[in-house]
Amino acid sequence: MDYKAILFGSIGTLIETSDFQRESFNEAFKEAGLDWYWDQEDYRLLLKQSGGTKRIEDFAEKNNTTVQAQQIRERKTHIFNQKLMTEKLMPREGVIDVIEYAKNNQIKLGFVTSTTKDNVNSVFLALKNYFTEEDFDFVGNNTMVQNPKPHSDIYIEAIKRLNLEPNECIAIEDSRESALSAHNAKIPCIAFPGSFHEEDNYDFCSKKMLKLDTSIFN
């Protein structure tokens, strides 16, 4: 299949951030006066629920606690973005090769995320030595859609703006929930699991890869 666009999905398809996210939640909890601590196993289970605010709300309900979930999520996002800007981070293995292949072969690139614009900016700032936002033909954020992932709205918006059909694109996603977003938009999807999502079920994806390479175009 000669794809006309490759659509990187969540932040985790470009850069491994799961543990930074977990640490940022824990710091935000501490600042809020909560004695919560999410270890790696806790977080792996919590990630089955998309959306940080919803995770906080559900966790509070299970612990019979009332919290300002949105406020805590916003503080977590600020802490996370600071980590991205101060840590020396590299793209995930194979990402640069795929981006360069796409650019050299007139294949459009999308970053089809429904996260906040601040998060998007922080990712590109952290990876500025490797690629920039200008390398992408479409960059999504949460202001573009009413329903975030795992809803398919952001993928539908992306292909609309790129003026392409679903089968002309291939998506790359790092979790089952986000991969379902592409799948429900009828876009073929490559599973590229993040470190906390390797055991997810990707039976509906065209293939699963722990390292990206240009074979995704074949």
Stockholm file with secondary structure:
# STOCKHOLM 1.0

chainA/1-218         MDYKAILFGSIGTLIETSDFQRESFNEAFKEAGLDWYWDQEDYRLLLKQSGGTKRIEDFAEKNNTTVQAQQIRERKTHIFNQKLMTEKLMPREGVIDVIEYAKNNQIKLGFVTSTTKDNVNSVFLALKNYFTEEDFDFVGNNTMVQNPKPHSDIYIEAIKRLNLEPNECIAIEDSRESALSAHNAKIPCIAFPGSFHEEDNYDFCSKKMLKLDTSIFN
#=GR chainA/1-218 SS CCCSEEEECSGGGTSCCHHHHHHHHHHHHHHTTCCCCCCHHHHHHHTTSCCHHHHHHHHHHHTTCCCCHHHHHHHHHHHHHHHHHHSCCCCCTTHHHHHHHHHHTTCEEEECCCSCHHHHHHHHHHTTTTCCGGGCSEECCGGGCSSCTTSSHHHHHHHHHHTCCGGGEEEEESSHHHHHHHHHTTCCEEECCCTTCTTSCCTTSSEECSSCCGGGGC
#=GC SS_cons         CCCSEEEECSGGGTSCCHHHHHHHHHHHHHHTTCCCCCCHHHHHHHTTSCCHHHHHHHHHHHTTCCCCHHHHHHHHHHHHHHHHHHSCCCCCTTHHHHHHHHHHTTCEEEECCCSCHHHHHHHHHHTTTTCCGGGCSEECCGGGCSSCTTSSHHHHHHHHHHTCCGGGEEEEESSHHHHHHHHHTTCCEEECCCTTCTTSCCTTSSEECSSCCGGGGC
//
